[in-house]
Amino acid sequence: MPDLTARFTPADTPSARRTPPTPPSRSSKKTQGAAGQVKAPAGITLERSYTNAAGTRTYLLYVPPGLDLATPAPLVLMLHGCTQDPDDFATGTGMNALADQFGVLVAYPAQTARANGSNCWNWFRGQDQARSAGEPSILAGIVADIAADHRVDQARVYVAGLSAGAAMAVILGRTYPDVFAAVGAHSGLPFAAATDMPGAFAAMQGRAATPGAGAKSNAAAARRSARAVPIPTIVFHGDADRTVNASNGQAIVDDILASHESSDRLASESVRAQAGGRAYTRQIHADDSGLPIVELWDLHGAGHAWSGGNPAGSFTDASGPDASAEMLRFFLRHTKAGKR
């Protein structure tokens, strides 16, 4: 078994300099478990920063209480939507409470107003849809930054997001399939759905333009990188979403299935049910072992908001299935082969 304390650097990520973490807001004193194992204290949030050739982004890293610091832990990268920030997104999704329960590290990168005036991740720009460049390289680099100081299970690194964050999560799944084991996209868009601002608004309304040469080049490069084996993905989308048309959720699924070399062997089923007072249809595409490779949760009557979220956060809907819990359930069933 490889030494997972060694620095983990995604291939083709620009060289970077690291900013040491600031002291945690709560005590960082280590405690001993029943068997003498070093344990993390009560849950702590670290404020950190990562820089590479493409730029600098700060991020929050949540370390759950009682985490065995000697055992590699899964990591979930959570990408906020437009006008949001890490604190708001952590509150709205409730992912830290799930991290406490399952022993998962959670990172919340922050977009800057300088990079985007509305704090949106720039999913619609060609330079931010490619490996080794732009925001994808920064976000993949954050994973390496965390793994330099924490024992991260490199076979269980995941990324999820809302809206623009979901679109960027899809991009990361395509451009860094060697880093991320699964993707969660809530109210997002498919890979390379647009390459400029007008195209972005068209795509959000379900009128994606024909990809230009740059988008086609990025898509071809992503397919080569993924070796024709798309990353497992779970999608949530409200069918009453007036910000990002629900057709985009289906488009994410269709795009993955179309590029999956064994998609014709995936068993598909559709189940209609209800949770949290909201009806939904769950589309499942599973492999021969029954493991779901792609899921689409079509939330009936829901708008542009995180399903089952905490109303204390923005863009949340307290009704409906718990998207955070379902994403983590899906994530933890998937690992990257050869990464342990």
C-alpha positions, 0 to 999 in steps of 0.5 A: 500500500502506498504511503498516503502521507506523501504529497499528492499532486494531480498530473499536469497541474501548474506548479504552485506555492502554498500558503500555510493554514491559519490557526483554527477557530477552535482548539486544535489539541489532539486527543487519544482514542481508546486504542491510543490513536490520535483523534481530531478534536471537536470539528474545526474549520481551517482558513487556507489559501492556494496559489498556482500559475492560474491564480489564487483562491482561498478555501475553508477546510472542515475537519470533523470531530473524532477523525482518526488522523492516522487513517486516510479520510474521504474528501468532498470539494463543495463549489458554491453558486453565484452570489454565495460564499463558502460559509453560506454554502456550508450552512445551506447544504448541511454537509458538515453535519454529514461529515461529522457522521461519516468522517469526511473532510469537506473543502469549500473553495471561494470564488473572487469578485475579481475573477467574476463580479457575481462570484460565479465559477467561470464554467462558460469560458473556454480557458476554464474548461481545460486541464492544466489551466484556469480554475480547474487547475486551481481547484484540482490543486486545492485537493493536492494542497489539502493532501499535503497536510492531511491524510486524504484517501486519494481513492475517495475524492469527490466534487459537488456544486450548485448552479455555476458550481455544479457546472464547474464540478462537471468540468472537473470530472471531465478534466481531472478524472484521475483526481475525482472519483465521482461528481454531484451536480445540483441545478447545473449544466453539461460540459462545455455548454457555452464558451462566452457570456451570451452562450452561457445565458442561452445554455441556462435557458436550455438553448445551448449553441452549437459548440465552437472550435474551442469547446470541441477541442476542450471536449476532445481533450477531456474525453482523451483524459477520461479514457472514454470512461466518464466519471460516476455522476449524480444530478439533482434538478428542479423541473420548475427551475427558471434560472437554469432550465431543467433540460440541462440536468438531463443533458448532463446525464445524456452527455455522460451516457453518450461517451460511456463506452459500455453505456449499452450495458448499463441497466436503466430504471426510473422510480417515482417517489416522494420525500420531504413533501415533494415528489420526484422521479429518480433515473438510475443507470447501473452497471452489471453489479448493480452499482449506480453509475449515473443518477438523475433526480428530477424534483417536481415543482422545485426551483433553483435551490438545494433540495432538502437544504437549510433555510438559513443558507441562500438558494435552499429548499427545505422540502424534497429529498436531502441532496447532500445525504444522497450525494454522499451516499452515492459518492462513498460507493465509488472509489478510484481504482489503483489509488489506495 
